[in-house]
Amino acid sequence: MKKLTPLITALILAILTIAAFVIYRLHASITDKEPLSFSNLNQETSYIDPLKTKADKSSTISASPWEGSISLYSSDNGLDFGFNGTLLFKNAAVPHILKTIDGDLIATFQYFYDKDTDEVIENGIMHYSISSDNGETWSDAEKLILEDLPEVCGCPTPDNPSMQSAVDPTLAQLEDASFRIYFTYHAVGDDYSMTSTAIADEIDEAFVYEGKIFENEDTYLLDPAVVYYDGLWHYYNSSNGYNDGTPEEYVNIHATSEDGQTFELEENINFSIGFLGGAVAMEDGIRFYGAGGVDGTLSAFSTDGYEWEEDNVPRYPGSDPGVVQLDDGSFLMLGQS
């Protein structure tokens, strides 16, 4: 029997090796199906910047939004952003980030993963996540609840994208600490998808539908950007029928409001940057992080919200980011890839 010992030992080792491999593959298949959020990641692990792995700048954006992910980038000056090692959510897009009166950060985004069915859904549902430590940790994604919405059209044509639900959330907080959300919605009876609003006292309460921010009979409007600066709310939009493809000059729709609900159209801003992304109010003006075609996200600055000057340097190679300035003067960006 002693002569058989080496053979038995070898067989045992082989069986253990095969078992370990099977367990590894099973674990990998399970984790591939789960959404990857910061709340279930090992904070000590470093991650490769998902945008840096794509050599062709023209392919930095996922073919479909539900195939993308949202990651965190940071900057000391709001101009030079670096990936900080945090992949926040998979199957997510159209991020926005808000710093509340209490100092919390609230990220809103379109989430294309349904936790209840463990499936990726095409149109997605608006969600939010909260950080109470300047973006170091984040809560699990929770659905934004909307009430009293009119019947949705969901009737897309080649010239008029029409979603089957509310999409593209941008969150604002009012002086009384309540929240207003701006989003894209195509109601039955409207010719196009429009920007609408809903309001709630708390982020985890139901947002009650208020209506469209203005009437528009010329083109669809997607992906709103809204910022409050110097006593006035500014609305910007470049995701419209005027900007098919990658134009040399973008037609950016601009509107203003004193109450943040009813807006009046201003003159269009024809500019080298498309206002698809996020606007940040600063002490001396507004910086917009917007579309730059194959160059990814570019930024521009305005002292009044009407006249703009390009910063000239690409901010990061993805598109449609949300950006916020923290109390220490630094910046966080939610970038989608």
C-alpha positions in Angstrom: 0.0 0.0 0.0 2.9 2.3 0.6 3.7 2.2 -3.1 0.2 3.5 -3.9 0.5 6.6 -1.6 2.1 8.9 -4.2 -0.6 8.0 -6.7 -3.4 8.5 -4.3 -1.9 11.9 -3.3 -1.7 13.0 -6.9 -5.3 12.0 -7.5 -6.5 13.9 -4.4 -4.6 17.0 -5.6 -6.1 16.7 -9.1 -9.6 16.5 -7.7 -9.1 19.5 -5.4 -7.7 21.5 -8.4 -10.7 20.7 -10.5 -13.1 21.5 -7.7 -11.4 24.9 -7.1 -11.7 25.7 -10.8 -15.4 24.8 -10.9 -16.1 27.0 -7.9 -14.2 29.9 -9.5 -16.1 29.6 -12.7 -19.4 29.4 -10.8 -18.6 32.5 -8.8 -17.6 34.4 -12.0 -20.8 33.5 -13.7 -22.8 34.8 -10.7 -21.0 38.0 -10.3 -21.2 38.8 -14.0 -25.0 38.9 -13.6 -25.0 41.2 -10.6 -24.9 45.0 -10.9 -21.5 46.3 -9.7 -22.0 49.1 -7.3 -19.6 50.8 -4.9 -21.6 49.5 -1.9 -20.6 45.9 -2.7 -17.1 46.4 -3.9 -13.9 46.0 -1.9 -12.7 49.6 -1.3 -9.1 48.5 -1.2 -9.2 47.2 -4.8 -8.0 49.4 -7.6 -9.8 49.4 -10.9 -8.7 50.2 -14.4 -10.3 53.3 -15.8 -13.0 51.9 -18.2 -12.5 54.8 -20.6 -8.7 54.5 -20.8 -9.0 50.9 -22.0 -10.6 52.1 -25.3 -7.9 53.3 -27.6 -10.3 54.6 -30.3 -11.8 57.9 -29.0 -14.8 57.5 -31.3 -15.8 54.3 -29.5 -15.6 55.5 -25.9 -19.4 55.5 -25.6 -21.3 52.3 -25.4 -23.5 51.5 -28.4 -26.5 51.2 -26.1 -26.9 53.1 -22.7 -27.8 49.9 -20.9 -24.4 48.4 -21.8 -22.5 51.3 -20.0 -21.4 52.0 -16.5 -20.9 55.0 -14.2 -17.6 55.7 -12.6 -16.2 58.4 -10.3 -13.5 60.9 -11.4 -12.0 63.6 -9.2 -10.3 67.0 -9.8 -8.6 69.7 -7.7 -9.5 72.5 -10.1 -12.5 71.3 -12.1 -10.4 71.1 -15.3 -8.1 68.1 -15.0 -10.0 64.9 -13.9 -8.6 61.6 -13.1 -10.2 58.2 -12.5 -10.3 57.6 -8.7 -10.7 53.9 -8.9 -14.4 53.6 -8.2 -16.8 51.9 -10.6 -20.1 53.0 -9.2 -22.9 51.2 -11.2 -23.0 48.9 -14.2 -25.9 49.0 -16.6 -26.4 52.7 -15.9 -26.2 56.0 -17.8 -27.2 59.7 -17.9 -25.7 60.6 -14.4 -26.3 63.8 -12.5 -24.9 64.7 -9.1 -26.2 67.2 -6.5 -24.8 68.5 -3.2 -27.7 69.0 -0.8 -28.2 71.7 1.8 -27.2 69.2 4.4 -24.0 68.3 2.6 -25.0 64.9 1.2 -24.3 64.0 -2.4 -27.2 62.5 -4.4 -26.5 60.8 -7.7 -29.4 60.4 -10.0 -29.2 58.2 -13.2 -31.0 55.9 -15.5 -30.6 52.3 -14.2 -31.1 49.6 -16.7 -30.9 46.7 -14.2 -34.0 45.4 -12.5 -33.1 43.9 -9.1 -36.5 42.2 -8.8 -36.2 40.2 -12.0 -32.4 40.1 -12.4 -32.7 41.4 -15.9 -31.4 44.3 -18.0 -34.3 46.4 -19.2 -34.1 48.6 -22.3 -35.6 51.9 -21.2 -34.4 51.7 -17.6 -35.9 53.4 -14.5 -34.7 56.6 -12.8 -32.8 55.8 -9.6 -30.8 57.6 -7.0 -27.9 56.8 -4.6 -26.7 58.9 -1.6 -23.2 59.5 -0.2 -22.7 61.2 3.2 -18.9 61.2 3.0 -18.1 63.2 -0.1 -18.3 60.3 -2.4 -16.2 57.8 -0.4 -19.1 55.4 0.0 -22.6 55.2 -1.6 -25.9 53.7 -0.8 -27.5 51.0 -3.0 -29.5 52.3 -5.9 -33.2 53.1 -5.1 -36.0 53.9 -7.5 -37.2 57.5 -7.9 -41.0 57.3 -7.5 -43.2 59.5 -9.7 -47.0 60.2 -9.2 -49.7 61.7 -11.4 -47.9 61.3 -14.6 -50.0 61.6 -17.7 -50.3 58.6 -20.0 -47.0 57.9 -21.7 -46.9 57.9 -25.5 -44.1 55.4 -26.1 -44.4 56.0 -29.9 -41.0 56.4 -31.4 -40.4 57.3 -35.1 -37.1 57.8 -37.0 -37.5 61.6 -36.4 -38.8 61.5 -32.8 -37.3 59.3 -30.1 -40.1 58.5 -27.7 -39.4 56.5 -24.5 -41.8 54.3 -22.7 -41.1 55.9 -19.3 -39.6 58.9 -17.6 -35.9 59.1 -18.3 -32.8 61.4 -18.0 -33.1 62.7 -14.4 -31.5 66.0 -13.3 -32.1 66.8 -9.6 -32.3 70.2 -8.0 -32.9 71.3 -4.4 -35.0 74.4 -3.6 -34.6 77.0 -0.9 -37.2 75.2 1.4 -35.0 72.0 1.0 -37.6 70.2 -1.2 -36.4 68.5 -4.4 -37.5 69.0 -8.0 -36.5 66.6 -10.7 -36.3 67.5 -14.4 -36.7 64.6 -16.8 -37.6 63.6 -20.4 -41.2 62.5 -20.9 -43.5 62.0 -24.0 -47.1 62.2 -22.9 -50.0 61.2 -25.1 -51.2 64.2 -27.1 -47.7 65.9 -27.3 -45.9 65.9 -30.6 -42.5 65.3 -29.1 -40.6 64.2 -26.0 -40.3 67.2 -23.7 -38.7 68.2 -20.4 -41.1 67.9 -17.5 -40.8 68.3 -13.7 -42.0 66.7 -10.5 -41.5 67.7 -6.9 -41.1 66.0 -3.5 -40.3 67.1 0.1 -37.8 64.2 0.5 -35.7 62.2 -2.0 -37.3 59.0 -0.8 -40.9 60.2 -1.1 -43.1 60.2 -4.3 -42.4 63.1 -6.7 -45.6 64.6 -7.8 -45.8 65.6 -11.5 -45.9 69.3 -12.2 -46.0 69.5 -16.0 -43.8 70.6 -18.9 -41.4 73.5 -18.3 -42.4 75.1 -21.7 -44.2 74.3 -24.9 -42.1 73.3 -27.9 -43.6 72.3 -31.3 -40.4 72.2 -33.3 -38.3 69.2 -32.1 -37.9 66.6 -29.4 -35.9 67.4 -26.3 -33.9 64.9 -24.4 -31.3 65.0 -21.5 -32.0 68.3 -19.7 -29.4 70.2 -17.8 -30.5 72.8 -15.2 -28.5 75.0 -12.9 -29.3 77.9 -10.6 -27.0 80.9 -10.7 -27.3 84.5 -9.6 -31.0 84.4 -8.9 -32.0 82.7 -12.1 -32.6 79.1 -13.2 -30.9 78.2 -16.6 -32.0 75.3 -18.7 -29.7 73.9 -21.5 -30.3 71.2 -24.1 -28.4 69.9 -27.1 -30.1 66.5 -27.4 -32.6 67.7 -30.0 -33.4 67.3 -33.6 -31.2 70.1 -34.7 -28.0 68.2 -33.8 -28.1 65.0 -35.8 -24.7 63.3 -36.0 -21.7 65.3 -34.8 -22.1 68.9 -36.1 -19.3 71.4 -36.3 -21.5 73.8 -34.3 -24.2 72.7 -31.9 -27.6 74.3 -31.5 -28.1 74.5 -27.8 -31.5 75.4 -26.6 -31.5 77.8 -23.7 -34.4 78.9 -21.4 -34.6 80.7 -18.1 -36.9 80.8 -15.1 -37.3 82.6 -11.8 -39.2 79.8 -10.1 -37.5 76.8 -11.6 -40.8 75.4 -13.0 -42.0 77.7 -15.8 -39.3 78.6 -18.3 -39.1 81.1 -21.1 -37.0 80.3 -24.2 -34.0 82.5 -24.8 -32.0 82.7 -28.0 -30.3 79.5 -29.0 -26.6 79.2 -28.1 -24.8 78.1 -31.3 -21.5 76.8 -30.0 -18.6 74.4 -30.6 -19.7 72.3 -27.5 -23.0 70.6 -27.2 -24.7 71.2 -23.8 -25.2 67.5 -23.1 -23.9 66.9 -19.7 -23.7 68.9 -16.4 -23.6 72.5 -15.4 -21.9 73.7 -12.2 -22.6 77.1 -10.6 -19.4 78.7 -9.3 -18.7 82.0 -7.5 -18.0 83.9 -10.7 -20.1 82.0 -13.3 -21.2 78.6 -14.7 -19.0 75.9 -16.1 -20.7 73.4 -18.4 -19.2 70.0 -19.1 -20.6 69.0 -22.5 -20.3 67.1 -25.7 -17.2 67.5 -27.9 -17.8 64.8 -30.5 -14.8 62.4 -30.8 -12.9 64.4 -28.2 -15.3 63.3 -25.5 -16.3 65.8 -22.9 -15.2 69.4 -23.2 -16.0 72.3 -20.9 -16.9 75.9 -21.3 -17.3 78.9 -19.0 -19.8 81.7 -18.8 -20.1 84.6 -16.4 -23.8 85.2 -17.1 -25.2 81.9 -18.5 -25.7 83.5 -22.0 -22.2 84.0 -23.5 -19.7 81.2 -23.4 -16.0 80.6 -23.9 -14.5 77.1 -24.5 -11.9 75.9 -22.0 -10.1 74.2 -25.0 -8.8 71.2 -23.0 -10.8 67.8 -23.0 -12.0 67.0 -19.5 -12.3 63.3 -20.0 -12.9 60.9 -23.0 -16.5 59.9 -22.2 -19.8 61.8 -22.5 -22.8 63.3 -20.6 -21.2 63.6 -17.1 -22.5 64.9 -13.9 -20.2 67.2 -11.9 -20.3 68.8 -8.4 -18.0 71.0 -6.5 -17.3 70.0 -2.9 -16.9 72.2 0.1 -13.1 72.0 0.0 -13.2 73.4 -3.6 -12.4 70.0 -5.3 -14.7 68.4 -7.8 -16.3 65.0 -8.4 -17.5 63.8 -11.8 -19.8 60.9 -12.5 -18.7 59.8 -16.0 -20.4 57.2 -18.2 -18.6 54.8 -20.4 
